[in-house]
Amino acid sequence: MADSRHPRHYEEESERRIVQLYGNGKPAREIKAEYDISRSTLHRWVQGIRNSGSTKAADNRTPEQNEPVELRKRNRQLEMEVDVSEQAAPVFARK
């Protein structure tokens, strides 16, 4: 399987084909071996397709689950802006 630090990424269409194989009755153990994916990944894709028609995590989250994700993104953005401001302050102070 892919290294946890460098996970394998599949295109959505490939994920859909793999889920379709599972839906058509191909055993999960054969799919796991053939495509080198974990059981949990296959299960997540199958559940995503069933729930929302998408294998993307963002499409399968509830608004309550999305809120912390969005807040972390916003926090990273603000931290980056503060870092840039702190680095620029001495340059502008000299003028």
Steps between C-alpha positions, in 0.01 A plus 500: 500500500600860464719655767291687759713809442444475124150363451392384158249723326242374255293701258129508583420298187740224609346497846154470342612204285643323805175558693305372201707179501414455866135571431500241221609234747879492474635403844658780700816295563557467124444873446737583787771277356455611139490876568718511812244683713402443860170358615414831666565693179275271300231525769527882507462520121200265500330696779573830327347385173195368683453812714574786263607354169858618556816346642641838603513554877381860475184390319421246772530725805208656682502878555595434862799292387602765247511783755822393679666433164412847377610657829839326480544627142411852607736478797790391275426790266497752783821358649669538162380860473635577849837346410525710185405814694760426767768453238401814311475726808876561539530586131231764526631626836833593340336738254 
